[in-house]
Amino acid sequence: MQAAAHAKRQADLRADAARLMADPEYTAEVRAVRAELDELSAW
């Protein structure tokens, strides 16, 4: 039972990740945050 629940949770997480990566607004936000972090790490 625990293995099945774990497998379902993993599948749900993969589906969420795929949905987010297919969302252009989300990926644009990720790029913007990464750019800001890159600027901060230059300090």
N, C-alpha and C positions, 0 to 999 in steps of 0.2 A: 504494500500500500504506500509506504513512504517513497519507494522508488518511482512509482507511477505519479505521485504528487510532485516529486522533484522533476521528472521528465516534463510534466505539464507546465510547471513554472518556467523551466528552461525554454520550452517552445513559446510560451507567452512572451518571455523577454526577447527572444529572437524576433518574434512578430512585431513587437513594439519598436525594436531597433530598426527593422526594415521599414516600418511605417515612417519613423522619424527621418531616416536617411532619404526617403523619397519625397519629403516635404521641403520644397525650396526655401520657404521662410525659415524653417529650422536650421537648414544647412548654412544659410546666410548668417544667421545669428551665431552659429558655432564659429564660422570664419571670423566674424567681427570680434568675438570674445578672444579667440586665439591671437588675433592681431594685437589686441590690447595687452594681452599677457606677454607677447613677444616684446612689446614696447617697454613694459615694466621690467622684464628680465634684463633689458639692456642697461639698466641702472646699476 
